C-alpha cells in the first residue's frame, strides 16, 4: 500500500501566494516600484534566495529590466499597481509586438474604491488596447495556480501576459497548497533583429504576427481550464470573474456560473453556449462594463447587466443582490476618521511653515499628500508621481510672481522628479522645489530606494546623494535642513529663497518616525 503524503500549506495573502507561484514556476528575475496594493509581491519574492529581485527607480525602468531578462532567456516578472502601469505603457505596447524569448508576466493590482490611489482605473481594457492576454484569479490560491499557466501561455504564444489582481485578492488571506520549484533551463540569447528591433519595417511584420496571435489565443480561450462552467440551477446563470465570483457564490450558491479566469481574448462560443443553457443570464463585474460591452456586441439579448451606479467602487456580498436585481446602488458615506500625518512626522513642520507663509503648494503622491487635509490644509494640487516639480513650473509660468512652491518626496524625486528638475533648469524656471526626505518610501510601508543606500534585501549599496544630484541638474541653490527643531530657520530660508531670481531646492531631511521605531 502506497504511503500517504500530505501537501504542505501556508496561510498566504494573494500577493504572497502569487509570489510563491512565480517562484515554483521557475521565475528568475522580478522588478517593481512599490505601490499599494501590489507592494508585498516583491517583498515576498525577496525572501526566495534563488530570485534576482529589485526595487527599480520607477515602473518604466522596472518593466524594461524585467522584460530584458525575458528576452535574455529567463522567466521574468514585472509588478505594479494600476497607475504604475501608466508609467510603463511605453515599453509594454512595444513588447506586445516584439514578444518574448522566455516567459514574461506583467502583474497589475487594481484598486477599486481607491483605498490608496488617485484614480480608479480598470486594467482589463489594456488587454484590448495592447493586444495582450489577461488572466484574472478570483482568490489567493488561484493567484498561485495562475502563475504557472501565465508563464506557459507567455511562451506558447510568444507574448507578455497580464495577470490582474484587485485589492481584495491582493490582501485577502487563505490556506494555499505549496509545491516545489521547477527547474527551467535558460533559453539561449541569439540576435534576431526582425523580432526585437522595432523600426517601422519590422514592426509592420510583427503587427501581422500579433493579429494572428489573437486568433490563436481566442481558440485557446474556448478550451482552457481557466474559464470554468459550473452548472447548477439553470433558472439563474451568472457570468463573472475575480473576487466578485466569491461574493456571488456566497449569496447565490445554487446558481450556474461561467467564471472567466482567461479574461481576454474572449471565449465567445463558451459565452454563447452558457447563455443558451440558463433561463436568466446576468453579467456581474466590478468597475467598468468590460464584459458587458463585449457580450452586448455578441448580440445576447437575454443578458442583464448591473445598474451604472455600480461602476463606482467595490462590490461586496452585501450589495450583489442589488446588482442581480438591477437596483440602483445606495451610496453611503464611509464611517471612520480621516487619514492624517503621523504624530512626530517631520512633514508637520514643513507644511505649517508653508501654510503660515500663505504659499500655493504644488503637491505629489506620498505621505505628504496628507498635507492637503486639516489641520495643515497646505497642499493644493496632486496629479501623479513627479508632478510636484513640473506642476510648480507650469503654475509659475502662469503666475511668474506668484508665491508658489513644489513639493515632492525623496523616493518620488528619484522616480520621476529628476527629469522635471532638469526641465525646469533647462527652461530657466525659478522658484523653490521642496524634497521632503524621510529616507524611505513611507506611504507603501517603508521600502528602500536608491537614496537610502540599501537594496530590497537590506543589502548595502551605493547611496544616491540628492544634494549633489540637484546640483548636477543645475539648481542654483540646494539647501539641506532638518525641519524638526528648526522651524524658525526653515521659515527664514523659505522667505529668502522665494524672492530670489533663482531655482532653489530645499531638502527637508529627517527620517520617517515609523522607520525610526522599526530600527
C-alpha positions as CSV (number, residue, x, y, z in Angstrom):
1,X,0.0,0.0,0.0
2,X,1.4,3.4,-1.0
3,X,2.4,5.7,1.8
4,X,0.1,8.7,2.2
5,X,1.6,12.1,2.0
6,X,0.0,15.5,2.6
7,X,0.9,18.7,0.8
8,X,2.2,21.5,2.9
9,X,0.0,24.5,3.2
10,X,0.6,28.1,4.2
11,X,-1.8,31.0,5.2
12,X,-0.9,33.5,2.4
13,X,-2.2,36.7,1.1
14,X,-2.9,37.0,-2.7
15,X,0.3,38.9,-3.2
16,X,2.3,36.3,-1.2
17,X,0.6,33.4,-2.9
18,X,1.3,34.9,-6.4
19,X,5.0,35.3,-5.4
20,X,5.1,31.7,-4.3
21,X,3.5,30.6,-7.6
22,X,6.0,32.5,-9.6
23,X,8.9,31.0,-7.6
24,X,7.5,27.5,-8.1
25,X,7.2,28.2,-11.8
26,X,10.9,28.8,-12.2
27,X,10.9,32.6,-12.1
28,X,14.4,34.1,-12.2
29,X,14.1,38.0,-12.3
30,X,11.4,40.3,-10.8
31,X,11.3,44.1,-10.8
32,X,8.9,46.6,-9.4
33,X,8.4,50.0,-7.8
34,X,6.4,50.0,-4.5
35,X,2.7,50.8,-4.9
36,X,-0.3,49.6,-2.8
37,X,-1.9,47.1,-3.3
38,X,1.0,45.4,-5.2
39,X,3.9,46.2,-2.9
40,X,4.0,42.8,-1.0
41,X,4.6,40.8,-4.2
42,X,8.3,41.9,-4.5
43,X,8.7,41.9,-0.7
44,X,7.6,38.2,-0.6
45,X,9.9,37.4,-3.6
46,X,12.9,38.9,-1.8
47,X,12.6,36.0,0.6
48,X,13.4,33.5,-2.1
49,X,17.2,33.3,-2.4
50,X,17.0,31.8,-5.9
51,X,15.4,35.0,-7.3
52,X,17.1,38.2,-8.6
53,X,14.7,40.8,-7.2
54,X,15.0,44.6,-7.3
55,X,13.1,47.8,-6.4
56,X,13.6,49.8,-9.5
57,X,13.6,53.6,-9.6
58,X,10.2,53.7,-11.4
59,X,7.8,51.4,-13.2
60,X,9.1,52.1,-16.7
61,X,12.6,51.1,-15.6
62,X,11.3,48.0,-13.8
63,X,9.3,46.9,-16.8
64,X,12.3,47.3,-19.1
65,X,14.7,45.4,-16.8
66,X,12.3,42.5,-16.3
67,X,11.4,42.4,-20.0
68,X,15.1,42.5,-21.0
69,X,15.7,39.5,-18.8
70,X,12.8,37.6,-20.5
71,X,14.3,38.4,-23.9
72,X,17.6,37.3,-22.4
73,X,16.1,33.8,-21.9
74,X,14.9,33.5,-18.3
75,X,11.4,33.7,-16.8
76,X,10.8,37.2,-15.5
77,X,8.1,39.2,-13.9
78,X,7.1,42.9,-13.5
79,X,4.7,44.0,-10.8
80,X,2.9,47.4,-10.2
81,X,-0.4,49.0,-9.2
82,X,-2.8,50.2,-11.8
83,X,-1.4,53.8,-12.0
84,X,2.1,52.4,-12.1
85,X,1.2,50.7,-15.3
86,X,0.7,54.1,-16.9
87,X,4.4,54.8,-16.3
88,X,5.3,51.5,-18.0
89,X,2.9,51.8,-21.0
90,X,5.7,52.8,-23.5
91,X,7.7,49.6,-23.2
92,X,4.5,47.5,-22.7
93,X,3.0,48.5,-26.0
94,X,6.1,47.7,-28.0
95,X,6.9,44.5,-26.0
96,X,3.5,43.2,-27.3
97,X,4.9,43.4,-30.8
98,X,8.3,42.1,-30.1
99,X,7.2,39.1,-28.0
100,X,9.4,37.1,-25.6
101,X,12.1,34.6,-25.5
102,X,11.4,33.1,-22.1
103,X,8.1,33.7,-20.2
104,X,7.2,37.2,-19.1
105,X,4.3,38.1,-16.8
106,X,3.0,41.6,-16.1
107,X,1.2,41.6,-12.7
108,X,-1.1,44.6,-12.2
109,X,-3.1,45.3,-9.0
110,X,-6.1,47.5,-9.4
111,X,-7.6,49.4,-6.5
112,X,-11.4,49.5,-6.7
113,X,-12.9,52.2,-4.4
114,X,-9.5,53.9,-4.4
115,X,-8.3,52.8,-0.9
116,X,-4.9,54.3,-1.7
117,X,-4.9,55.7,-5.2
118,X,-5.7,58.9,-7.0
119,X,-8.0,57.3,-9.6
120,X,-10.0,54.1,-10.2
121,X,-8.6,52.5,-13.4
122,X,-9.7,49.2,-14.9
123,X,-6.7,47.4,-16.3
124,X,-8.7,44.9,-18.2
125,X,-9.0,47.4,-21.1
126,X,-5.2,47.3,-21.5
127,X,-5.6,43.8,-22.9
128,X,-7.6,45.0,-25.8
129,X,-5.5,48.1,-26.3
130,X,-2.2,46.3,-26.2
131,X,-3.4,43.1,-27.7
132,X,-2.2,41.1,-24.7
133,X,-3.9,38.2,-22.9
134,X,-5.4,39.0,-19.5
135,X,-5.7,36.4,-16.6
136,X,-7.8,37.2,-13.5
137,X,-7.6,34.9,-10.5
138,X,-10.5,35.0,-8.0
139,X,-8.7,34.1,-4.8
140,X,-5.2,33.9,-3.3
141,X,-5.0,30.2,-4.1
142,X,-5.8,30.9,-7.7
143,X,-3.2,33.6,-7.8
144,X,-0.6,31.0,-7.2
145,X,-2.1,28.5,-9.6
146,X,-2.5,31.1,-12.4
147,X,1.2,31.9,-12.4
148,X,2.2,28.5,-13.8
149,X,-0.4,29.0,-16.5
150,X,0.7,32.5,-17.2
151,X,4.3,31.5,-17.9
152,X,3.2,28.6,-20.2
153,X,0.8,30.9,-22.1
154,X,3.6,33.5,-22.5
155,X,6.0,31.0,-24.0
156,X,3.3,29.2,-26.1
157,X,2.0,32.3,-27.8
158,X,5.2,34.5,-27.7
159,X,3.7,37.2,-25.7
160,X,3.8,39.1,-22.4
161,X,0.8,38.0,-20.2
162,X,-1.1,40.4,-17.9
163,X,-2.3,39.0,-14.6
164,X,-4.7,41.3,-12.9
165,X,-5.4,41.3,-9.2
166,X,-7.6,43.7,-7.2
167,X,-7.1,45.0,-3.6
168,X,-9.3,42.3,-2.1
169,X,-7.4,39.5,-3.9
170,X,-4.0,41.0,-3.1
171,X,-4.7,41.4,0.6
172,X,-7.1,38.6,1.5
173,X,-5.5,35.5,3.0
174,X,-6.3,31.8,2.8
175,X,-4.7,28.4,3.1
176,X,-2.6,27.7,0.0
177,X,-1.1,24.4,-1.0
178,X,2.7,24.7,-1.5
179,X,4.6,22.9,-4.3
180,X,8.2,22.5,-5.3
181,X,10.2,24.8,-7.5
182,X,10.6,23.5,-11.0
183,X,13.9,23.9,-12.9
184,X,13.6,26.0,-16.1
185,X,16.6,25.9,-18.3
186,X,17.6,29.4,-19.6
187,X,16.9,29.9,-23.3
188,X,19.9,30.9,-25.5
189,X,20.1,34.5,-26.4
190,X,20.6,34.9,-30.2
191,X,20.4,38.0,-32.4
192,X,17.0,38.4,-34.0
193,X,16.8,42.0,-35.3
194,X,13.5,41.5,-37.1
195,X,11.9,40.4,-33.9
196,X,13.4,42.7,-31.3
197,X,14.4,45.9,-33.3
198,X,11.1,47.7,-33.7
199,X,11.8,50.0,-36.6
200,X,8.7,50.5,-38.8
201,X,9.6,47.8,-41.3
202,X,10.0,45.2,-38.6
203,X,7.0,46.5,-36.6
204,X,4.7,46.0,-39.5
205,X,5.6,42.4,-39.8
206,X,5.2,41.9,-36.0
207,X,1.8,43.6,-36.1
208,X,0.6,41.0,-38.5
209,X,2.0,38.4,-36.1
210,X,0.1,39.6,-33.1
211,X,-3.2,39.7,-35.1
212,X,-2.7,36.0,-35.8
213,X,-1.7,35.5,-32.2
214,X,-5.0,37.0,-31.1
215,X,-6.9,34.5,-33.3
216,X,-4.9,31.6,-31.8
217,X,-5.5,32.8,-28.2
218,X,-9.2,33.1,-28.9
219,X,-9.3,29.4,-29.7
220,X,-7.3,28.7,-26.6
221,X,-9.8,30.7,-24.5
222,X,-12.5,28.3,-25.6
223,X,-10.7,25.2,-24.2
224,X,-8.6,26.5,-21.3
225,X,-9.5,25.3,-17.8
226,X,-9.1,28.9,-16.6
227,X,-12.6,29.5,-18.0
228,X,-14.8,27.3,-15.9
229,X,-18.6,26.4,-16.3
230,X,-20.4,25.4,-13.1
231,X,-23.9,24.1,-13.9
232,X,-26.4,24.0,-11.1
233,X,-29.9,25.5,-11.1
234,X,-30.4,26.8,-14.7
235,X,-33.0,29.3,-13.6
236,X,-30.1,31.8,-12.9
237,X,-26.8,31.9,-14.8
238,X,-24.1,34.4,-13.9
239,X,-21.0,35.4,-16.0
240,X,-18.4,36.9,-13.7
241,X,-14.7,36.9,-12.7
242,X,-12.2,37.9,-10.0
243,X,-13.3,38.4,-6.4
244,X,-16.9,39.1,-7.5
245,X,-17.3,35.4,-8.1
246,X,-16.8,34.7,-4.4
247,X,-19.3,37.3,-3.4
248,X,-21.9,35.8,-5.7
249,X,-21.3,32.2,-4.6
250,X,-21.9,33.3,-1.0
251,X,-25.3,34.9,-1.9
252,X,-26.3,32.6,-4.8
253,X,-24.7,29.2,-4.1
254,X,-27.2,27.3,-6.3
255,X,-26.9,29.5,-9.4
256,X,-25.0,28.4,-12.5
257,X,-21.7,30.2,-13.3
258,X,-19.3,30.9,-16.1
259,X,-16.3,32.1,-14.2
260,X,-13.8,33.7,-16.5
261,X,-10.1,33.4,-15.5
262,X,-8.7,33.8,-19.0
263,X,-10.5,37.1,-19.5
264,X,-9.1,38.3,-22.8
265,X,-9.2,37.3,-25.6
266,X,-12.9,36.4,-25.0
267,X,-14.3,32.9,-25.2
268,X,-17.2,33.8,-27.4
269,X,-18.5,30.3,-28.2
270,X,-18.4,29.4,-24.5
271,X,-20.3,32.6,-23.6
272,X,-22.9,31.9,-26.2
273,X,-23.4,28.3,-25.1
274,X,-23.7,29.2,-21.5
275,X,-26.2,31.9,-22.2
276,X,-28.4,29.3,-24.0
277,X,-28.2,26.9,-21.1
278,X,-29.8,29.2,-18.5
279,X,-33.2,30.9,-18.2
280,X,-32.0,34.2,-16.7
281,X,-28.5,35.5,-17.5
282,X,-26.8,38.2,-15.5
283,X,-23.3,39.6,-16.0
284,X,-21.7,40.9,-12.9
285,X,-18.3,42.7,-12.7
286,X,-16.5,45.4,-10.7
287,X,-15.8,48.8,-12.2
288,X,-16.2,49.2,-16.0
289,X,-18.6,47.4,-18.3
290,X,-15.7,45.4,-19.8
291,X,-17.6,42.1,-20.2
292,X,-20.9,43.9,-20.6
293,X,-19.8,45.8,-23.8
294,X,-18.5,42.6,-25.4
295,X,-21.5,40.5,-24.5
296,X,-23.8,43.2,-25.9
297,X,-21.7,43.1,-29.1
298,X,-22.3,39.4,-29.3
299,X,-26.0,40.1,-29.6
300,X,-27.0,38.1,-26.5
301,X,-30.3,39.9,-25.8
302,X,-31.3,37.9,-22.7
303,X,-28.2,39.2,-20.8
304,X,-28.9,41.6,-17.9
305,X,-26.3,44.0,-16.6
306,X,-25.6,45.9,-13.4
307,X,-27.0,49.4,-12.9
308,X,-24.5,52.1,-13.9
309,X,-24.3,53.3,-10.3
310,X,-22.4,50.1,-9.5
311,X,-19.5,51.2,-11.7
312,X,-18.2,53.3,-8.7
313,X,-16.1,51.5,-6.1
314,X,-16.2,47.9,-5.0
315,X,-18.9,45.2,-4.9
316,X,-19.4,43.0,-1.8
317,X,-21.6,40.2,-0.6
318,X,-23.9,42.8,0.9
319,X,-24.6,44.5,-2.5
320,X,-24.5,41.8,-5.1
321,X,-28.2,41.0,-4.6
322,X,-29.0,44.6,-5.7
323,X,-26.7,44.1,-8.7
324,X,-28.6,40.9,-9.8
325,X,-31.9,42.7,-9.4
326,X,-30.6,45.8,-11.3
327,X,-31.5,48.1,-8.4
328,X,-29.7,51.5,-8.1
329,X,-26.9,51.5,-5.6
330,X,-27.5,53.3,-2.4
331,X,-24.2,55.2,-1.9
332,X,-23.4,55.5,1.8
333,X,-20.7,57.6,3.4
334,X,-17.9,55.5,4.8
335,X,-17.5,55.8,8.5
336,X,-14.2,56.3,10.3
337,X,-11.7,59.1,10.8
338,X,-9.9,60.9,8.0
339,X,-6.3,60.0,7.5
340,X,-3.6,62.3,8.7
341,X,0.2,62.6,9.0
342,X,1.6,60.5,11.8
343,X,2.4,62.1,15.2
344,X,6.1,63.2,15.1
345,X,6.2,63.2,11.3
346,X,8.7,65.9,10.0
347,X,6.3,66.9,7.3
348,X,4.1,68.6,10.0
349,X,6.8,71.3,10.5
350,X,7.3,71.9,6.7
351,X,3.6,72.2,6.0
352,X,3.0,74.5,9.0
353,X,5.7,76.9,7.6
354,X,4.2,76.7,4.0
355,X,0.7,77.5,5.4
356,X,1.9,80.3,7.6
357,X,3.6,82.0,4.6
358,X,0.5,81.6,2.5
359,X,2.2,79.7,-0.3
360,X,0.4,77.8,-3.1
361,X,1.8,74.3,-3.0
362,X,2.1,72.0,-6.0
363,X,1.9,68.5,-4.4
364,X,2.7,64.9,-5.3
365,X,2.0,61.3,-4.4
366,X,3.2,60.1,-1.0
367,X,2.6,60.6,2.8
368,X,2.9,64.4,2.2
369,X,-0.3,64.3,0.2
370,X,-2.0,64.3,3.6
371,X,-0.8,67.8,3.9
372,X,-3.8,68.8,1.9
373,X,-6.1,67.8,4.9
374,X,-6.9,69.7,8.0
375,X,-5.3,70.9,10.2
376,X,-2.5,71.8,7.8
377,X,-4.5,72.2,4.6
378,X,-1.4,73.4,2.8
379,X,-1.1,71.3,-0.3
380,X,-3.2,72.4,-3.3
381,X,-2.6,70.0,-6.3
382,X,-1.9,66.3,-6.6
383,X,-1.9,64.6,-10.0
384,X,0.8,62.0,-10.4
385,X,4.3,61.0,-9.4
386,X,6.8,63.8,-10.1
387,X,4.2,66.4,-10.8
388,X,5.1,68.3,-7.7
389,X,8.2,69.5,-9.7
390,X,6.6,70.0,-13.1
391,X,3.3,71.5,-11.9
392,X,5.3,74.0,-9.9
393,X,6.9,75.2,-13.1
394,X,3.6,75.3,-15.0
395,X,1.9,77.3,-12.3
396,X,4.8,79.8,-12.1
397,X,4.7,80.3,-15.8
398,X,1.0,81.2,-15.4
399,X,1.9,83.4,-12.4
400,X,5.6,84.5,-12.7
401,X,5.4,86.5,-9.5
402,X,3.2,84.0,-7.6
403,X,4.2,82.7,-4.2
404,X,4.3,79.1,-5.4
405,X,6.4,76.1,-4.4
406,X,6.6,72.5,-5.4
407,X,6.7,69.5,-3.0
408,X,8.0,66.0,-3.8
409,X,9.3,63.1,-1.6
410,X,12.7,61.6,-1.8
411,X,11.6,58.3,-3.4
412,X,9.2,60.2,-5.8
413,X,12.0,62.6,-6.7
414,X,14.1,59.6,-7.8
415,X,11.1,58.0,-9.5
416,X,10.2,60.9,-11.8
417,X,11.1,64.3,-10.2
418,X,14.7,64.4,-11.5
419,X,13.6,64.9,-15.1
420,X,11.2,67.7,-14.1
421,X,14.1,69.5,-12.3
422,X,16.3,69.2,-15.3
423,X,13.5,70.6,-17.4
424,X,13.0,73.5,-15.0
425,X,16.7,74.3,-15.1
426,X,16.9,74.0,-18.9
427,X,13.9,76.2,-19.4
428,X,15.1,78.9,-16.9
429,X,12.3,78.3,-14.4
430,X,12.5,80.0,-11.0
431,X,11.2,79.3,-7.5
432,X,11.5,76.6,-4.8
433,X,11.3,72.8,-5.0
434,X,11.0,71.0,-1.7
435,X,12.2,67.4,-1.4
436,X,10.7,66.1,1.8
437,X,13.3,63.5,2.5
438,X,12.2,61.0,5.1
439,X,14.7,58.4,3.9
440,X,12.2,55.8,2.8
441,X,9.2,55.1,0.6
442,X,6.9,55.6,3.5
443,X,3.4,55.6,2.1
444,X,3.7,52.0,0.9
445,X,5.2,50.7,4.2
446,X,8.9,51.8,4.3
447,X,10.6,50.3,1.2
448,X,14.2,51.1,0.2
449,X,15.2,53.3,-2.8
450,X,18.5,54.5,-4.3
451,X,18.8,57.5,-1.9
452,X,18.7,55.2,1.1
453,X,21.7,53.2,0.2
454,X,20.1,49.8,0.8
455,X,18.5,47.2,-1.6
456,X,15.2,45.3,-1.3
457,X,17.0,42.7,0.7
458,X,18.6,45.3,3.0
459,X,22.0,44.8,1.4
460,X,24.2,47.8,1.5
461,X,24.7,49.5,-1.9
462,X,25.8,52.9,-3.3
463,X,23.7,55.7,-1.9
464,X,22.4,58.4,-4.3
465,X,23.3,61.8,-2.9
466,X,20.3,64.0,-3.5
467,X,22.1,67.3,-2.8
468,X,24.9,66.5,-5.3
469,X,22.3,65.2,-7.8
470,X,20.3,68.5,-7.6
471,X,23.5,70.5,-8.1
472,X,24.4,68.4,-11.1
473,X,21.0,69.0,-12.6
474,X,21.8,72.7,-12.4
475,X,19.8,74.0,-9.4
476,X,21.1,77.5,-8.4
477,X,20.8,76.7,-4.7
478,X,20.5,73.4,-2.8
479,X,19.9,73.7,1.0
480,X,19.6,70.8,3.4
481,X,17.8,71.4,6.7
482,X,16.2,69.2,9.4
483,X,12.7,70.7,10.0
484,X,12.4,69.1,13.5
485,X,13.6,71.7,16.0
486,X,14.4,74.2,13.2
487,X,11.1,75.7,12.3
488,X,12.3,79.3,12.5
489,X,15.3,78.6,10.4
490,X,13.2,76.8,7.8
491,X,10.8,79.7,7.7
492,X,13.6,82.2,7.3
493,X,15.1,80.1,4.5
494,X,11.9,79.9,2.6
495,X,11.3,83.7,2.9
496,X,14.8,84.2,1.5
497,X,14.6,81.8,-1.5
498,X,11.1,82.6,-2.6
499,X,12.0,86.2,-3.6
500,X,15.3,85.3,-5.3
501,X,15.7,85.2,-9.1
502,X,16.9,81.6,-8.9
503,X,15.8,78.0,-8.9
504,X,16.3,76.6,-5.5
505,X,15.9,73.1,-4.0
506,X,15.3,72.8,-0.2
507,X,15.8,69.2,1.1
508,X,13.9,68.9,4.4
509,X,15.6,65.9,5.8
510,X,14.5,63.8,8.8
511,X,13.8,60.0,8.8
512,X,10.2,58.8,9.0
513,X,9.2,58.4,12.6
514,X,7.8,54.9,11.9
515,X,11.1,53.8,10.4
516,X,12.9,55.1,13.4
517,X,10.7,52.9,15.7
518,X,11.3,49.9,13.4
519,X,15.0,50.3,13.6
